[in-house]
Every structure is written in C-alpha cells, then in structure tokens.
C-alpha cells in the first residue's frame, strides 16, 4: 500500500494556523498536484477538516475522481497560544519557549498546545484504519506538522527531533510512505517532493510575499 502524504496548498494568511481558504497560489499548486498524480490511481482521499486541506483535496480530486473523507484527527499540530499570531509576534512573545524548544532535549508542547507525541497519538488510529483497509493507493491531504511527526514516528526517530524532518515542506508537496503488510513495516520512499512546482518559482515558499 502506498500512502501519499500531501501538504495542503498555500493559504491566504500568514498568521499561525488560522483556518482560512487557500490562495490563488494554493489553487494553482493543487491543480499541478492533481495533474502530476493523475496516473497514480488514487483510490481514496483522506483530509483534515481544515479549509486549506479540504480545498486542496477537492481541487486535486478533479483529476483523480476518488472518494474523499474528512478526519478532524488529521488537523495541524496545535500551536496553542501562538495561533492567530504573526511570526514576529511569536518571536517576541515566546522567545523563552522557542529557545527551550531549540535545545531538542524534550518533546515539549507548544504553550497551551500539543507536542509531537500528542499528534502521533491522535493520528495513529486513523493511519491504522487506513493500513488495515484493502486500498493500495491512498492520498492523505494534511499539514506540515502532521507529516513531519508521522515520518519521524515511522522511521523510529525520537519525537523530540520531529522538526529535523525538513526545514519547511513545500505547499502541495508529496511525501510517500509504503506499507509492507508481510513485515508490518512502513518505509519512506520520498519526502517533500515538489518537482511539479519547480517550473513555477512563484509557487515556492521562498516566493511567498503576500
């Protein structure tokens, strides 16, 4: 079984983890994603219940024509008191927390929010349900924090190091896991693959100036 973990398209706000629509760039990212994976034979789509994930799945699904189910457990990691703030506000208000987090000594939760272990505990039941199904090609449209935490989990990496799973995942990128039922093991086949976006530099994160 192949699991395609897809980061949602670019949202229309840079504030921390606000539930908003995708932007025009996000719409275009989702189209390119759908086109690239049109021949993969996606059989079913799961997404979080946040707008940016739902809309990405719906747009890409124009090319896949698969059933789409929403699971709130696939939502982004909770940033707690940081949510709704700008990057600058977060750096000023939570400098002590960020310094402690950067030591990577413990899997500490965001103030009033979640840690990586919390994410894995709520997502694992959904993944287990998927892995026990008869599907062979599954798309999971979710969020950067979820993808990084789950990759760390399946690779056996200490969850304190979840943020080492890529500096930033591109919006609309593909991370592919493969489940081997004979040995009950998940392997990482590709990570943060955004080849379908490289011909459009305005869609890459380094160009996000909105």
C-alpha positions in Angstrom: 0.0 0.0 0.0 1.2 3.5 -0.9 0.3 6.5 1.3 0.8 9.9 -0.4 1.0 12.5 2.4 0.3 15.8 0.8 0.8 19.2 2.3 -2.2 21.5 1.6 -1.9 24.3 -0.9 -0.8 27.8 0.2 -3.4 29.5 2.5 -4.4 33.2 2.2 -3.0 34.2 5.5 0.5 34.0 7.1 -0.9 34.1 10.6 -0.2 30.9 12.7 -2.6 28.1 11.9 -5.7 30.0 11.2 -8.5 28.2 9.4 -8.7 30.1 6.1 -9.2 29.4 2.4 -6.3 28.6 0.1 -5.0 31.5 -2.0 -4.8 31.7 -5.8 -1.3 30.2 -5.5 -2.7 27.4 -3.4 -5.3 26.7 -6.0 -2.6 26.5 -8.7 -0.5 24.2 -6.5 -3.4 21.9 -6.1 -4.1 21.8 -9.9 -0.4 20.9 -10.6 -0.5 18.3 -7.8 -3.6 16.7 -9.3 -2.2 16.7 -12.8 1.1 15.2 -11.7 -0.6 12.3 -9.8 -3.4 11.8 -12.3 -1.9 8.4 -13.4 -1.1 7.2 -9.9 -4.5 5.5 -9.5 -5.5 7.2 -6.3 -8.4 5.2 -4.9 -9.4 7.2 -1.8 -8.6 10.6 -0.3 -8.5 11.5 3.4 -8.1 15.0 4.6 -8.2 17.1 7.7 -11.3 19.2 8.3 -9.4 22.5 7.9 -10.4 24.6 4.9 -6.9 24.6 3.3 -6.7 20.8 3.3 -10.3 20.2 2.2 -10.0 22.7 -0.7 -6.6 21.2 -1.8 -8.1 17.7 -1.9 -11.2 18.9 -3.8 -9.2 20.7 -6.5 -6.7 17.8 -7.0 -9.6 15.3 -7.0 -10.8 16.8 -10.2 -8.0 14.7 -11.8 -8.4 11.6 -9.5 -12.2 11.2 -9.1 -11.8 9.4 -5.8 -14.0 9.2 -2.7 -13.0 11.9 -0.2 -13.4 11.6 3.6 -12.5 14.2 6.3 -11.0 13.3 9.6 -10.5 16.0 12.2 -7.7 14.0 13.7 -5.6 14.9 10.6 -5.6 18.6 11.6 -2.3 20.5 12.0 -0.4 20.3 15.3 -1.9 22.8 17.8 0.3 25.8 18.4 -1.9 26.8 21.3 -1.4 30.4 22.3 0.6 31.1 19.2 -2.3 30.6 16.9 -3.5 33.6 15.0 -0.2 35.5 15.6 2.4 36.6 13.1 5.9 35.2 13.1 7.2 38.4 14.6 4.7 38.3 17.4 5.6 34.7 18.1 9.3 35.5 18.3 8.7 38.4 20.7 6.1 36.8 23.0 7.5 33.2 23.1 11.3 33.8 22.9 11.9 31.7 26.1 9.8 28.8 24.8 11.5 28.8 21.4 14.9 28.8 23.0 14.0 25.8 25.1 12.4 24.0 22.2 15.5 24.5 20.1 17.6 22.6 22.6 15.7 19.5 21.5 16.0 17.9 24.9 12.4 17.1 25.4 9.2 16.8 23.3 7.7 19.8 24.8 4.2 21.1 23.8 3.6 24.5 22.3 2.2 26.8 25.1 -1.4 25.7 25.5 -1.0 23.4 22.5 0.4 20.0 21.5 3.7 18.2 21.3 4.7 15.7 18.6 3.7 12.8 20.7 0.2 14.3 21.0 -0.1 14.5 17.2 1.1 10.9 16.7 -1.4 9.6 19.4 -4.4 11.2 17.7 -3.3 10.4 14.1 -2.2 6.8 14.6 -5.8 5.4 14.9 -6.6 6.9 11.5 -3.5 5.6 9.9 -4.1 2.2 11.4 -7.6 2.1 9.9 -6.1 3.0 6.5 -3.3 0.4 6.7 -5.9 -2.3 7.6 -8.0 -1.4 4.6 -7.8 -3.0 1.2 -6.8 0.1 -0.6 -3.5 0.2 -2.5 -3.1 3.9 -3.3 -4.3 6.4 -0.7 -3.9 10.2 -0.7 -3.8 12.0 2.7 -4.1 15.7 2.4 -2.9 17.1 5.7 -0.4 19.6 7.3 3.4 20.1 7.6 3.5 19.3 11.3 1.5 16.1 10.9 3.6 14.9 8.0 6.9 15.6 9.9 5.7 13.9 13.1 4.4 10.8 11.3 7.5 10.4 9.3 9.6 10.7 12.5 7.4 8.1 14.1 7.6 5.6 11.3 11.3 6.0 11.0 11.8 5.4 14.7 13.2 8.8 15.2 12.9 10.2 18.8 9.9 12.6 18.5 11.9 15.4 20.2 13.6 15.6 16.8 10.5 15.9 14.7 11.5 19.3 13.4 14.6 17.8 11.8 12.2 16.3 9.2 12.9 19.1 6.7 13.2 22.8 7.5 9.9 23.5 5.7 7.7 21.4 3.5 6.5 23.0 0.3 2.8 23.6 -0.1 1.5 20.9 -2.4 4.4 18.6 -1.9 4.3 14.8 -1.8 5.8 12.6 0.9 5.3 8.9 0.0 5.2 6.1 2.5 4.8 2.4 1.6 3.3 -0.1 3.9 4.6 -3.7 3.7 2.0 -5.9 5.3 4.1 -9.1 5.2 6.6 -7.5 7.7 4.1 -4.9 9.1 6.6 -2.1 8.4 6.3 1.4 6.8 9.1 2.7 4.7 9.8 6.3 3.5 10.0 6.3 -0.3 10.2 10.1 -1.0 10.0 13.2 1.1 8.8 16.8 0.3 8.7 16.1 -3.5 7.7 19.2 -5.3 9.0 18.6 -8.8 5.6 19.6 -10.2 6.1 23.1 -8.8 9.7 23.9 -9.8 8.8 25.4 -13.2 6.7 27.9 -11.2 9.0 29.7 -8.8 6.2 32.0 -7.7 4.6 28.9 -6.1 7.5 28.0 -3.9 7.7 29.1 -0.3 10.7 31.4 -0.9 8.5 33.5 -3.1 5.6 33.8 -0.6 5.5 37.6 0.0 1.7 38.0 0.3 
